[in-house]
Amino acid sequence: MMIQKSFHLFRSICKKWKKCHLVMPSCSFTKIGCFHHDLVKWSSARYFHHNQRWQAETPRSHSTSLHRFPFAMVTEHDIDFFEKLLPRQAITDPDVLESYNVDWLKSVKGSSKLLLRPQTTEEISHILRYCNERNLAVCPQGGNTGLVGGSVPVFDEIILSTSLMNKVLSFDTVSGVLVCQAGCVLEDLNSFVEENGFAMPLDLGAKGSCQIGGNVSTNAGGLRLLRYGSLRGTVLGLEVVLANGKVLNLLSSLRKDNTGYDVKQLFIGSEGTLGVITAVSILCPCKPKAVNVAFLGCSTIQQLLQTFRCCKGMLGEILSAFEFLDSACMQLLQNHLKLTNPITESPFYILIETSGSNANHDEEKLHNFLQHAMNTALITDGTMAKEDSKIKALWMLRERITEALLHDGYTYKYDISVPVEHIYQAVQDMRVQLRDQAKSVVGYGHLGDGNLHLNITSPFYDSALHSLIEPFIYEWTAKHHGSISAEHGLGLKKRNYIHYSKPAEAVYIMSHLKNMLDPKKILNPYKTLPDYIS
């Protein structure tokens, strides 16, 4: 009732403000004592590649439920202009456009007839100035690994790809400050800074395809937020092209600058609706000299939470990741990807990573924690790894869950954050809600920051099942004082549910920022902001 009242209040307020417009190889372990140790050869792979698409349900066009804004249509004259500006990089070939029009999950499909691939900030400036004057809508696109339909067109928006803007501009080997173009692939950046003794503060399962500009635009969280914090803290500066083509140079490398508002924060997490990020300045931590990973089994959610509490207390500053997955996730990994569970079956699994500067010190702390966890029956079984190839193999069990889900059928993906004591209750309550209507209901995520990835699958898209899931999951999240999007953003799919996490006043301010920075609303329309204030 409170949710419903809040929604009606939201709409009534918005009517008053009517001027506001508004994505392991099979292995075995040799058992020694209580823990399995890594005595076998492992192999690793780059799991997410550029333009790779897994088999899934035929993408659905969301345009049937939306009305196209009164943007201009692309003409031959427009194409001539862009071909002169971007020789060989203004693309109209339908075969090339196909992969750019469809999201990674194959759940959303646009109908853009024009793809632009600039290489410089100046070219993007010319593009946006022209589009703004012509009232042509633009969909900025990075690696297109998003999971909420934010990086593909809804109608015929021009696709503005940053894939050719992939140069490292500078790297300070003393401070660890990296400045690069927005189209640099995250994994490539990590390889570059590792050669200089540093590491990227962000790590994602899609690191082989996702681009740093897209990461910043969506404020991606990732697997090591527990250790390094969010991008809002590690991004030092941005270069952004506004809707009118003006270049906003905020590309600072300073860690301290207290001169007025921190304007760059407006663009972090804005999903390309306020400006196009063209370059990023980011602070990289030193590469850890010692990394250890433990993969553990746990019987109950209470023991899982107690293990996390104990882990924080005993591992402290060397703890860099605390991930979990349930037995349903493990089953999907085994069935669809033929991965091997390295320990005995358990209702829950934990992946713990430590990283530090002293191998002996870190191994001793981790050993003491594991011994304590076994002695107090917090965990049932486990295995450890400290060599790179074996560490990567254990990480596969966490990073490839999304891939396994795509093989299971159409996936309804939810990325929520709640107080950590409620993190798995959402999965349990959803199973009760759906009963036998879904094929799979699984939960995994970042226990260290209260972020649950709730995923439901069915053989094909099922509108009746969808209506059982939504708005139930959003109401559940609001009831437990959580966020409906912990790290994926709102994009196209979640834009109309923002009121479950943000008060009307906050959305009102967001709409005013949009009106000020993009009055014609050409940048990534139909995304982030709800329809009822568009």
N, C-alpha and C positions, 0 to 999 in steps of 0.2 A: 504493500500500500504506500509506504514511504517513497519507494522508488518511483511508483506511478505518479504520485503527487509532485515529486521533484521534476519529473519529465514534463508534466503539464505546466509547472511554474516556469521551467526553462523555455518552453515554447511561447508562453505568454510574454515573457521578458523579451524574447527575440523579436516578437511582433512589434513591440514598442521600438525596438532598435532596427526598424525596417530598412534603414539606410545601409546596414552592414550586409555585405554580400560575402555574401560569401558565395624470406628460404635452405677384416683381419684374415687375413688369410687364416685357414684352419691351422691350429697349432696345438701342441701338447705341452704339458708341464711335468717335470719329474718331482715327485713329492719328497720333501725332506722334513721330517718332524711335523710341526703344525702347519707350516707354510710350504707352498709350492715355490720353487726357485727357478729362475729363468736359465735353463741349461740347454735350450734348443735354439736353432737358427730361426730367425723371424724375417719377414719381409714387410716392407711398407710401401704405400702407394699414395699418389696424389689423387684424392677421391673426387674432388670437384674441379672440373675443367671448363674452360671457356666454351660457352654455347652448348654444353652437354645437357641433354634432356633425358630423364628417365621415363619409362613407359608409365602412363597414367591416364586417367579419364580425359576424354576430349575436352579441351578448355571451353568454359562457358563465357559468352559475352555478357558483361554486366550492363551493357548499354541499353538493354531492353527495360531495365528498371530505372533508368536515368534519362533526363532530357539534356540534349546537347546544348551547351551554352552558345550564344550567338556569335561565335568566332567566325572569321573569314575562312573560306576554303582555299586550299593551296592551288594556285594556277600555274600555267606554263611559264608565265612571266616570273613567278616566285622561284620556280625550279631553275630557270636561267640565271637568276641572281645568285642562288646558292652554288650552282656549278662553277660560276666564275670566281666566287669567293673560295670555294673548296674544290679544286680540280680533283676529280676521281673519288671524292669523298662525300658527294651529295648523291645518295643512292636511291633509286626508284625500283630496282629489280625486286619483284615480289618474292622470289626464292630466297634472296638475302634478307629481306624484311621479315620473313616468317618467324625466325627465331627471336627477333627483337620485339615482335608483337605479342609474344606469349611469355608468361612468367615461368620461373623455374619449376613450379609445381604443376604446370599445365592446367591451372585452374582459372586463369583470366586471359582473355585474348582481346587485343585491340585491332584496329583496322588502319593503321598509319600507312600512308603511301610514300613517305619521305623519311629517310634516315640521314642525319648529318653527323660526320665524324671529324670535328675540328682537332687541331694539334696545339693550338695556343689560346691563351686568355684573350688576346686581341681578336681572334676569329670568333670566339664565343660572344664577345662584346658586340661585334658587327651583327651576328646572328640575332641576338636578343633585341638589339635596337631596331632592326628591320621587322622582326616579328611583332614587337610592341606597336610600331607604327602601323603595321598591316592588320593588327588584331588576330594574329595567328597563334594558336595554342601550342605549347611546347611541353614535351615529357622528357625531363632529364633522366638519363639512364647510365648506371655504372656497370657493375658485373651482372646485374639482373638476377641476383640470388635472393631477393626479398621474398617474404612469405605472406605479405598482406596486400599484394596487388598494387604496390606503390610505384613500381618502376616500369610499368608498361602502360601504353595509352588505353584509354577507355573508348574513345571514338577514333578520330583521324588526326590526333595531335602529332606534330612533327617530333620524331625521336631525336634527341640530342645526346649522342653517346660520347662519353669521355675516354673511351678505350684507347685512343691514340695519344692521350695526354699522360704518358707513362714515364716521364723523366724524373730522376732525382736531381733536385736543384742545388742542394748543399747538404753537408753533414759535418757537424762539429764533433770531432772525436774526443774533445775534452768534456763538453757539457752533455753530449748525447742528443743534441737537438737536430732532428731531421726535417728538411724542407723538401717537399716533392709535389709533383703535379697530382691532380685528383684521380687520374686513371691508373695509377700504380697499383698492381695487384698486391694484396696484403702479404702473401707468401713470398713474393719476390722481394718486397721491402724487408721482410724478416731475414731472408738470406743475405741481403746486402748489409744490413746493420750487424748481423752476426759475424761477418768477416772482419768487422771493426771492433768486436768485443761487446756488442750491445744486443738488445732484443727489442722487438716491438711490444708495447704494453698491452696489445690486443691480440687475442687468438680466437679464431672461429673455425667451426667445422668446414665452412665454405671458403677457407683462406686461399685455396687454389684458384678461385674465380673472383671473389669479391674485391672491390676496389676501395682504396682508402677514402676517397671522396664520398662514396656511398655509405661507408661505415660511419663517417662523421655526420652525414645528412640524416641518418637514422639513429644516431647515438647508439651504435651497436654495443652490446654488453660483452658477451663472449665468455670464454672458459676460465679466464684468470682475473676477472674483475675483483675477486676476493683479495688478490695480492696487489694489483696495480691501480685499482679504482676505475672510475668511468672515464670516457673520453672527455667529459666536461672538465676534468682535472688535468689530463695529459696533453690535450690540444692547447698549444700556446698561441697559435695565430691561424688566420684563414685569409685567403684571397677569394672574393666572391663577386660574381657579376650579377647585378640587379636586373630586374625585368626591363628597365629602360636602356640597358646596355652599359650603364656606368659601372666602372670597376671600383669595388670597395677593397682597398688594400689594408688589411689588418694582419698582415703576415709577420707578426712579431715573433722573435725568438726569446723574449724576456719571460722569466718566471714570475717577476713581480712588476706590476704596472697598475697603480691605484689612481689613475687619472679618469675618473668618471665611470659611466656605465660600461660594462663588459659586453660590447655590442656583438662580438663573435658568438656569444652564447645563443643569440637569436637564431642562428643558422644551424647550430648543432641540434639535431633531432627534428628539424623543420621539414624534412622529407622533400626538399627541393621546391617547396611552395613559396619561399620568400626570396630565393636567389640561388644561383648555380655555383657551387663550390668548385674552384679551379685549382687551388693549391692549398696545402696543409703544412703547418709547422707543428711538430709533435715531439714531446720529450720521451726519449727511449731509456729504459733502465739498463744497467750493465747486465750482460748475459751471465746467468748463474753458472758457476763452475761445477756445481754438483746438483744433479736432478735425480730424484727418486720417485717412483710411482708404486702405490700399493692398490691392489684390487681385492676387495673384501666382500664377504657375504654377511647378511644381517637378517634376523628372523622377523622383527616387528618394526613398525614405524617409530615406536617409542625408543627402541634400541638404536635406531638410526639417528634420532635426534640426540640421544645421550652420547653416542659415538662422536657426533659433531661437536658437542660441548666439550667432551674430553679432549678431542683433537685440537681444538683451539687453545685449550689450556696447556697442553703438553708440547705442541709443536710451535705455537706462537709465531714468531717472525718468519719462519721458513715455510709455513703453510701457504701454498700458492693456488691450490684448487681443491674443492671438495664437491664432487659430483655424485649424483645417484641415478639409478634406473631401477625399474621394477622387473619382476620375473616375466611379465608380458613383453617387455622390450627385448629381453634376452631371447625369448622364444622367437620373435620376429627376426632377430639377427641370425639365429641358427637356421630357421626355416628358409629365409629368402636369400641370405648372403653366405650361408654355410660357414659362419664363424663358429669357433669352438669356445665354449665356456671353460675358462682355465681353472675354475674351482668347483666345488660341489654346489648343486642347485640350492638356491635360497630365494625367499620372497623378495628380498631387496639386495642390491649390489651398490657398493661405494667405490669410487675412484678418488684416491687421495694423491696429490702431487706435492712434493716439497722441493724447494730450490734455494740454494744458498752458496756461500763461498768456501765452505769447509766440508769436504766429503765425509771425513770421519765424524765430525760433530753432528752433521745432519743424519747420517746413518744411525748413529747411537740414539739420537732423539726419536727417530722413527721406530727403531727397534724397541725402545722402551715403551712407546705408545702402543705398538702392536701387541707386545707382551701383556701390557695392562689390559688392553681390550679383550684379549683371549682369556686371561685369568678371571676377568669379571663377567665373562659370557656376553659381552656386547656384540661380538662378532663370532661367526661360526666357522669361518675358513678364510684363507687369503693367499695371495701370492705377491711377490715383490719384483721390481725390475729397476735397474740403474743404468743399463746400456741403452743407447739411443734407439736402436732398432726394436728392442723389446718394449721400451717405453711407448714407442709409436704403436706397436701392436696392441698394447693394453688400451691406449687412447682410442683405437678403432672401435672398441666396444661401446664407447660413448659417442664418438663423432659420426658414426655411420647409421645411427638410429633413424635419422630423417630419410636416408636412402632406403632402408629396410621398410619403412612405412609406405613409401611410394610403390614398392612392389606388392604391398598388401591390399591396395585398392585406392579409392578416392579418400583423401585425408582431410579431415576437419581439424585445423590446427589452432591451438589457443596457447597464448604466452602470457601468463599472469604472474603477478607477484603478490604475496600475502605474508602476514606474520608467519615466521618459520614453523610455528607449532601447528599451523593449519595446512601446511604445504601439500600433504597427500590426501587430505580429506576431500579435496575437490575431485580427485579420481574416484574415490569410494562413492561419493554422492552422485557423481555422473553415472557410474555403473548401475546404481539403484534407479536413477532417473530413466535410463535407456533400457534397462533389463536386457532382453535378447535382440533389441532392434539393431545394434551395431555389430560389426564383425570383430573389432578390437577396440578396447579403451585402455590406453597406456599412459604412464606418467614417468617423466625423467626431468632432470634439470640441475640447476645450480643451487644446491642446498645452502651454500655459503652466503648467498644473498637473497634467499627466499623466492627464487624464480622457478616456477613450475612450467614445463612444457606438457600440456595436456593434449593428447592426440586421439582422435576417434577415426576409425576407418569403416568403409562399407564397400561392397563390390563396385557400385557406381554411385554417382551423386544421387541423393535421396532427399527430396524437399521435405518429406514428412519427418525424417530423422533430423534434418537440419533445424526444423521448427521445435523439436524436442530439446536440442542442444542450446539454441539461442531463442530467447534471451536468458535462459536458465543460468548459463555459466556466468553471464555478466551480472545478473542479480545476485548470484552466489558470491561473486568476487566483491561486489559493493557491500554486501552484508558483512563480509569478513574484513572490511577496511583495506582492500587491496587495489591493485591497478589492473585494468583489462589488457594492458600491453606493457610488459616489463622491459622488453628490448627490441621487439620487432617493428614497433611503430603502429600507426593507425591505417595508413595507406587508403586504399579503396574499400577494403572489406570491413574495417572497424570504425570508419569515420563517424557513422551515425550512432555509435555507442559511447561516444566520448563523455556524455553526461553521467555515466556510471563511475567515472573516475575524476572528472573535473567539474567544479561548480560553474554555474552559468556566468558568473562574473569573470572567471578565468577565460572561458571561451569567447566572451565579449572582447576581452583585451586581445586575444589571438586574432579575432576578426579585424580589429582595428589595425593591428600590425600588418595583416595581409593587405588591407585597403591602402595603407600608407606606402608599402614597398612594392606592391603589385596591383595598382588600382584597376587594371583591365583584366586581372586574374588569368593571365596567359600561362603562368608557371604551374605545371603539374595540376591542372584543374581536376575536380572531383575527388581529391585526396585530402586526408587529414581533417579538414573542417567539415562539419556535418551539413547535410543538404538543407536542413530547415533554416540555416542562416546564410545560404549561398545566394 
